[in-house]
Amino acid sequence: MYFNDLEEIMAIVVAVAILGGFIVSTIHDMKATITEEKQKLKEKKEAEEKAKELIDYIDTKANLIDSIVKTTKKLEEKKKNNNIV
């Protein structure tokens, strides 16, 4: 069974439309995937920055606590020395 010219043209148009739809949907999916990956990367960078900020904060707190402990020990030693003298 053979197609006449009009049927062949219609078959080609339908095939091109299907192929075009496939290409458009693939491009759309690729753009969506790229957007998702960019968002994930942005969130990861923000999380890393927050973690670095927290680490700096904890280090600063630790240094402050250490200096308070040292100062307290020095004051106790001075009081002890003053009581002895």
N, CA, C and O atoms as a MOPAC input file, in Angstrom:
PM7 MOZYME 1SCF
protein

 N      0.84300 1    -1.16700 1     0.00000 1
 C      0.00000 1     0.00000 1     0.00000 1
 C      0.89700 1     1.24300 1     0.00000 1
 O      1.77500 1     1.40700 1     0.84800 1
 N      0.65200 1     2.07100 1    -0.94100 1
 C      1.45000 1     3.27400 1    -1.09200 1
 C      0.60600 1     4.50300 1    -0.76700 1
 O     -0.61400 1     4.50600 1    -0.92500 1
 N      1.31000 1     5.56400 1    -0.30000 1
 C      0.61500 1     6.81700 1     0.01400 1
 C      0.60700 1     7.71700 1    -1.21000 1
 O      1.52200 1     7.68800 1    -2.03200 1
 N     -0.42900 1     8.50200 1    -1.31000 1
 C     -0.40800 1     9.48500 1    -2.39400 1
 C      0.40100 1    10.69300 1    -1.91500 1
 O      0.85100 1    10.69800 1    -0.76900 1
 N      0.59600 1    11.68700 1    -2.72800 1
 C      1.46200 1    12.82400 1    -2.40600 1
 C      0.98900 1    13.58400 1    -1.16300 1
 O      1.79900 1    13.97900 1    -0.32400 1
 N     -0.30400 1    13.78000 1    -1.05400 1
 C     -0.83900 1    14.50300 1     0.09300 1
 C     -0.59600 1    13.74200 1     1.39600 1
 O     -0.24000 1    14.34500 1     2.40900 1
 N     -0.78200 1    12.44000 1     1.37600 1
 C     -0.55100 1    11.62900 1     2.57500 1
 C      0.91900 1    11.62400 1     2.96600 1
 O      1.25200 1    11.66100 1     4.15000 1
 N      1.80300 1    11.57700 1     1.96400 1
 C      3.24000 1    11.61400 1     2.24600 1
 C      3.63100 1    12.94000 1     2.89800 1
 O      4.39800 1    12.97300 1     3.86000 1
 N      3.09200 1    14.02200 1     2.36000 1
 C      3.39400 1    15.34000 1     2.93000 1
 C      2.87500 1    15.42400 1     4.35800 1
 O      3.55500 1    15.94500 1     5.24100 1
 N      1.66800 1    14.90900 1     4.58300 1
 C      1.10000 1    14.92600 1     5.93900 1
 C      1.95100 1    14.08000 1     6.88900 1
 O      2.19400 1    14.48400 1     8.02600 1
 N      2.40000 1    12.92000 1     6.43500 1
 C      3.23400 1    12.05300 1     7.26600 1
 C      4.55000 1    12.75600 1     7.62100 1
 O      5.01800 1    12.66400 1     8.75600 1
 N      5.13500 1    13.44800 1     6.66000 1
 C      6.38900 1    14.17300 1     6.90000 1
 C      6.14900 1    15.32200 1     7.88600 1
 O      6.95200 1    15.54100 1     8.79300 1
 N      5.04500 1    16.05300 1     7.70700 1
 C      4.72600 1    17.16000 1     8.61600 1
 C      4.52400 1    16.64200 1    10.03800 1
 O      5.01600 1    17.24100 1    10.99400 1
 N      3.80100 1    15.52700 1    10.17700 1
 C      3.57000 1    14.95400 1    11.50200 1
 C      4.89400 1    14.48700 1    12.11600 1
 O      5.14400 1    14.71100 1    13.30000 1
 N      5.72600 1    13.84900 1    11.32300 1
 C      7.02200 1    13.38200 1    11.82300 1
 C      7.88500 1    14.55700 1    12.26300 1
 O      8.53100 1    14.49200 1    13.30900 1
 N      7.90300 1    15.63000 1    11.47700 1
 C      8.68300 1    16.82300 1    11.82600 1
 C      8.12100 1    17.46000 1    13.10000 1
 O      8.88000 1    17.92600 1    13.95000 1
 N      6.79600 1    17.48100 1    13.23300 1
 C      6.17200 1    18.05200 1    14.43800 1
 C      6.53000 1    17.24300 1    15.67200 1
 O      6.83200 1    17.80400 1    16.72500 1
 N      6.49600 1    15.92100 1    15.54100 1
 C      6.87000 1    15.05500 1    16.67500 1
 C      8.33000 1    15.26800 1    17.03600 1
 O      8.66700 1    15.40000 1    18.21300 1
 N      9.19200 1    15.30200 1    16.04300 1
 C     10.61300 1    15.52100 1    16.28100 1
 C     10.85500 1    16.88700 1    16.90200 1
 O     11.65500 1    17.01400 1    17.82900 1
 N     10.16800 1    17.91400 1    16.39800 1
 C     10.30300 1    19.26200 1    16.95900 1
 C      9.84100 1    19.30800 1    18.40300 1
 O     10.48400 1    19.93500 1    19.24400 1
 N      8.72500 1    18.64400 1    18.69500 1
 C      8.23500 1    18.58500 1    20.07500 1
 C      9.22800 1    17.89600 1    20.99900 1
 O      9.45100 1    18.33300 1    22.12800 1
 N      9.82000 1    16.81500 1    20.50800 1
 C     10.82900 1    16.10700 1    21.29800 1
 C     12.03100 1    17.00400 1    21.57800 1
 O     12.53800 1    17.03500 1    22.69900 1
 N     12.47900 1    17.72400 1    20.57200 1
 C     13.63200 1    18.61700 1    20.73600 1
 C     13.31000 1    19.73200 1    21.72600 1
 O     14.11800 1    20.04500 1    22.60100 1
 N     12.13000 1    20.32700 1    21.58700 1
 C     11.73800 1    21.41200 1    22.48700 1
 C     11.63000 1    20.91100 1    23.92800 1
 O     12.09200 1    21.58300 1    24.85000 1
 N     11.02200 1    19.73400 1    24.13100 1
 C     10.89000 1    19.21100 1    25.50000 1
 C     12.25500 1    18.85700 1    26.09100 1
 O     12.48300 1    19.03800 1    27.28700 1
 N     13.15400 1    18.35700 1    25.25700 1
 C     14.49700 1    18.03500 1    25.74000 1
 C     15.23300 1    19.30400 1    26.14800 1
 O     15.88800 1    19.33000 1    27.18900 1
 N     15.13400 1    20.34100 1    25.35300 1
 C     15.77900 1    21.61800 1    25.69100 1
 C     15.18700 1    22.18000 1    26.97400 1
 O     15.91500 1    22.68500 1    27.82800 1
 N     13.87300 1    22.09500 1    27.11200 1
 C     13.20800 1    22.58600 1    28.32700 1
 C     13.69300 1    21.82300 1    29.54500 1
 O     13.98700 1    22.42600 1    30.57700 1
 N     13.78000 1    20.49500 1    29.43700 1
 C     14.26100 1    19.67700 1    30.55200 1
 C     15.70700 1    20.00900 1    30.91200 1
 O     16.06900 1    20.05500 1    32.08800 1
 N     16.52600 1    20.23900 1    29.89100 1
 C     17.92500 1    20.58500 1    30.13900 1
 C     18.03500 1    21.91900 1    30.87800 1
 O     18.82900 1    22.05400 1    31.80800 1
 N     17.24000 1    22.89800 1    30.46200 1
 C     17.26000 1    24.20000 1    31.13300 1
 C     16.80200 1    24.06400 1    32.57900 1
 O     17.37900 1    24.67900 1    33.47600 1
 N     15.76700 1    23.25900 1    32.80900 1
 C     15.27200 1    23.05300 1    34.17200 1
 C     16.33700 1    22.38300 1    35.02900 1
 O     16.52800 1    22.75900 1    36.18600 1
 N     17.02400 1    21.40400 1    34.48000 1
 C     18.08100 1    20.71300 1    35.21600 1
 C     19.22700 1    21.65900 1    35.54400 1
 O     19.75000 1    21.63800 1    36.65800 1
 N     19.61700 1    22.47800 1    34.59200 1
 C     20.69700 1    23.44300 1    34.81700 1
 C     20.30000 1    24.43600 1    35.89900 1
 O     21.11300 1    24.78000 1    36.75800 1
 N     19.05500 1    24.89600 1    35.86200 1
 C     18.57200 1    25.83200 1    36.87700 1
 C     18.59200 1    25.19000 1    38.26600 1
 O     18.99900 1    25.82100 1    39.24100 1
 N     18.15100 1    23.93300 1    38.35100 1
 C     18.17300 1    23.22100 1    39.63300 1
 C     19.59700 1    23.06800 1    40.16000 1
 O     19.84800 1    23.26400 1    41.34900 1
 N     20.51700 1    22.72100 1    39.27900 1
 C     21.90900 1    22.54200 1    39.69900 1
 C     22.51200 1    23.86600 1    40.16300 1
 O     23.26700 1    23.89900 1    41.13500 1
 N     22.18400 1    24.94900 1    39.47700 1
 C     22.68100 1    26.26100 1    39.90100 1
 C     22.13100 1    26.61400 1    41.28200 1
 O     22.85100 1    27.15800 1    42.11900 1
 N     20.85900 1    26.30300 1    41.51600 1
 C     20.24200 1    26.58500 1    42.81700 1
 C     20.90000 1    25.74900 1    43.91200 1
 O     21.17200 1    26.25300 1    45.00200 1
 N     21.15500 1    24.47000 1    43.62100 1
 C     21.82100 1    23.60800 1    44.59800 1
 C     23.22200 1    24.13000 1    44.91200 1
 O     23.64300 1    24.13700 1    46.06900 1
 N     23.94000 1    24.56400 1    43.87700 1
 C     25.28700 1    25.09000 1    44.07400 1
 C     25.24400 1    26.35800 1    44.91900 1
 O     26.08500 1    26.55200 1    45.79600 1
 N     24.26700 1    27.21900 1    44.65500 1
 C     24.11000 1    28.45000 1    45.43100 1
 C     23.81100 1    28.13000 1    46.88500 1
 O     24.38600 1    28.74600 1    47.78200 1
 N     22.91600 1    27.17100 1    47.13600 1
 C     22.58400 1    26.78000 1    48.50100 1
 C     23.79300 1    26.17200 1    49.19800 1
 O     24.01300 1    26.40700 1    50.38600 1
 N     24.57200 1    25.39500 1    48.46300 1
 C     25.76900 1    24.78000 1    49.04400 1
 C     26.78100 1    25.85500 1    49.44500 1
 O     27.38100 1    25.77600 1    50.51700 1
 N     26.96900 1    26.85600 1    48.58500 1
 C     27.89900 1    27.94400 1    48.90400 1
 C     27.41600 1    28.72400 1    50.11800 1
 O     28.21400 1    29.09600 1    50.97700 1
 N     26.10900 1    28.97200 1    50.19200 1
 C     25.55800 1    29.69000 1    51.34600 1
 C     25.76500 1    28.88600 1    52.62700 1
 O     26.10500 1    29.44400 1    53.67000 1
 N     25.55700 1    27.57200 1    52.54100 1
 C     25.75400 1    26.71300 1    53.71400 1
 C     27.22300 1    26.71400 1    54.13900 1
 O     27.52300 1    26.73800 1    55.33300 1
 N     28.13100 1    26.68800 1    53.17400 1
 C     29.56300 1    26.72300 1    53.48700 1
 C     29.93800 1    28.05000 1    54.14400 1
 O     30.72500 1    28.08100 1    55.09000 1
 N     29.37000 1    29.14500 1    53.63600 1
 C     29.65900 1    30.45400 1    54.22800 1
 C     29.13800 1    30.52000 1    55.66100 1
 O     29.81300 1    31.05300 1    56.54200 1
 N     27.95400 1    29.98700 1    55.89500 1
 C     27.39700 1    29.96700 1    57.24600 1
 C     28.25600 1    29.12100 1    58.16600 1
 O     28.49500 1    29.49100 1    59.31500 1
 N     28.72100 1    27.98200 1    57.66300 1
 C     29.57100 1    27.11100 1    58.46600 1
 C     30.88200 1    27.81700 1    58.81600 1
 O     31.34600 1    27.73600 1    59.95300 1
 N     31.47200 1    28.50000 1    57.85400 1
 C     32.71500 1    29.23300 1    58.11900 1
 C     32.47500 1    30.33100 1    59.14700 1
 O     33.29800 1    30.55300 1    60.03500 1
 N     31.34700 1    31.01200 1    59.02000 1
 C     31.01300 1    32.08000 1    59.96700 1
 C     30.83200 1    31.51100 1    61.37100 1
 O     31.28900 1    32.10300 1    62.34900 1
 N     30.16700 1    30.37000 1    61.46800 1
 C     29.98000 1    29.73800 1    62.77600 1
 C     31.30800 1    29.27000 1    63.36400 1
 O     31.53900 1    29.39400 1    64.56700 1
 N     32.16800 1    28.73700 1    62.52100 1
 C     33.48600 1    28.29700 1    62.99900 1
 C     34.27100 1    29.49200 1    63.52300 1
 O     34.89400 1    29.40700 1    64.58100 1
 N     34.24900 1    30.60300 1    62.79300 1
 C     34.93100 1    31.81300 1    63.25700 1
 C     34.34300 1    32.29600 1    64.57500 1
 O     35.07400 1    32.70400 1    65.47700 1
 N     33.01800 1    32.24700 1    64.68000 1
 C     32.34400 1    32.66600 1    65.91200 1
 C     32.76200 1    31.78400 1    67.09100 1
 O     33.04600 1    32.28300 1    68.18000 1
 N     32.79700 1    30.47600 1    66.86200 1
 C     33.18300 1    29.54500 1    67.92700 1
 C     34.64100 1    29.75000 1    68.31200 1
 O     34.98300 1    29.71900 1    69.49500 1
 N     35.49700 1    29.95800 1    67.32700 1
 C     36.91400 1    30.21700 1    67.62200 1
 C     37.07500 1    31.49400 1    68.44200 1
 O     37.86000 1    31.53400 1    69.38900 1
 N     36.33300 1    32.52900 1    68.07700 1
 C     36.39800 1    33.78600 1    68.81800 1
 C     35.92600 1    33.58200 1    70.24800 1
 O     36.53900 1    34.08200 1    71.19100 1
 N     34.82500 1    32.83700 1    70.40400 1
 C     34.31200 1    32.54300 1    71.75100 1
 C     35.34300 1    31.76200 1    72.55600 1
 O     35.56100 1    32.05000 1    73.73300 1
 N     35.97200 1    30.78400 1    71.93500 1
 C     36.96400 1    29.97100 1    72.62800 1
 C     38.14300 1    30.83600 1    73.07300 1
 O     38.62900 1    30.70000 1    74.19600 1
 N     38.59700 1    31.71900 1    72.19600 1
 C     39.70000 1    32.61600 1    72.55300 1
 C     39.30000 1    33.53900 1    73.70500 1
 O     40.09000 1    33.79700 1    74.61200 1
 N     38.08300 1    34.02100 1    73.65300 1
 C     37.59000 1    34.88700 1    74.72100 1
 C     37.53100 1    34.13100 1    76.04200 1
 O     37.95500 1    34.64900 1    77.07600 1
 N     37.01400 1    32.92700 1    76.01200 1
 C     36.94300 1    32.11100 1    77.23500 1
 C     38.34100 1    31.81700 1    77.75900 1
 O     38.57100 1    31.87600 1    78.96700 1
 N     39.27600 1    31.50100 1    76.87300 1
 C     40.65900 1    31.24800 1    77.29600 1
 C     41.26100 1    32.48200 1    77.95900 1
 O     41.93100 1    32.37500 1    78.98600 1
 N     41.02300 1    33.65000 1    77.37400 1
 C     41.58300 1    34.86100 1    77.96100 1
 C     40.93300 1    35.15500 1    79.31600 1
 O     41.60400 1    35.64600 1    80.22300 1
 N     39.65600 1    34.86600 1    79.46300 1
 C     38.99100 1    35.05800 1    80.74900 1
 C     39.56000 1    34.10600 1    81.79700 1
 O     39.77700 1    34.49500 1    82.94400 1
 N     39.79600 1    32.87900 1    81.40700 1
 C     40.37200 1    31.89800 1    82.32900 1
 C     41.77300 1    32.32900 1    82.75500 1
 O     42.10600 1    32.25100 1    83.93700 1
 N     42.58700 1    32.77800 1    81.82100 1
 C     43.93600 1    33.23400 1    82.15500 1
 C     43.89600 1    34.42800 1    83.10100 1
 O     44.64600 1    34.49500 1    84.07500 1
 N     43.01000 1    35.36200 1    82.79500 1
 C     42.88200 1    36.55300 1    83.64800 1
 C     42.41500 1    36.17300 1    85.04500 1
 O     42.91100 1    36.70500 1    86.03900 1
 N     41.47600 1    35.26600 1    85.11900 1
 C     40.97400 1    34.81100 1    86.42200 1
 C     42.09100 1    34.14200 1    87.21300 1
 O     42.22500 1    34.37800 1    88.41400 1
 N     42.88000 1    33.32500 1    86.56400 1
 C     44.00000 1    32.66300 1    87.24700 1
 C     45.01500 1    33.69200 1    87.75200 1
 O     45.52900 1    33.56700 1    88.86300 1
 N     45.30100 1    34.70800 1    86.93100 1
 C     46.24700 1    35.75100 1    87.35200 1
 C     45.70800 1    36.51000 1    88.55500 1
 O     46.44900 1    36.80700 1    89.49300 1
 N     44.42200 1    36.82300 1    88.52800 1
 C     43.82400 1    37.53000 1    89.66300 1
 C     43.87100 1    36.67700 1    90.92700 1
 O     44.15800 1    37.19100 1    92.00800 1
 N     43.59800 1    35.40400 1    90.80700 1
 C     43.66300 1    34.50700 1    91.95700 1
 C     45.08500 1    34.43500 1    92.50800 1
 O     45.28400 1    34.42000 1    93.72300 1
 N     46.08200 1    34.39000 1    91.60500 1
 C     47.47200 1    34.35300 1    92.04500 1
 C     47.84600 1    35.65700 1    92.76600 1
 O     48.54500 1    35.63300 1    93.77900 1
 N     47.37200 1    36.80000 1    92.23200 1
 C     47.66100 1    38.07300 1    92.89200 1
 C     47.02200 1    38.13800 1    94.26400 1
 O     47.64600 1    38.61300 1    95.21300 1
 N     45.79300 1    37.67000 1    94.38600 1
 C     45.11500 1    37.66000 1    95.68300 1
 C     45.86700 1    36.75300 1    96.65000 1
 O     46.04100 1    37.08300 1    97.82300 1
 N     46.29600 1    35.64000 1    96.15400 1
 C     47.02900 1    34.69800 1    96.98600 1
 C     48.34300 1    35.30600 1    97.44100 1
 O     48.71500 1    35.18600 1    98.60900 1
 N     49.05000 1    35.96000 1    96.52200 1
 C     50.31500 1    36.61200 1    96.85400 1
 C     50.11200 1    37.76800 1    97.83300 1
 O     50.92300 1    37.96400 1    98.73800 1
 N     49.04700 1    38.52400 1    97.65700 1
 C     48.75400 1    39.64800 1    98.55300 1
 C     48.38600 1    39.14200 1    99.94800 1
 O     48.72100 1    39.78700 1   100.94200 1
 N     47.71700 1    38.02000 1   100.03800 1
 C     47.35100 1    37.47500 1   101.34700 1
 C     48.58100 1    36.91900 1   102.06300 1
 O     48.64800 1    36.94800 1   103.29100 1
 N     49.54000 1    36.41800 1   101.31200 1
 C     50.75800 1    35.87800 1   101.91400 1
 C     51.61800 1    37.00700 1   102.45800 1
 O     52.20000 1    36.87800 1   103.53500 1
 N     51.70300 1    38.08300 1   101.74500 1
 C     52.56800 1    39.19600 1   102.14400 1
 C     51.97800 1    39.95100 1   103.23500 1
 O     52.56700 1    40.92600 1   103.70100 1

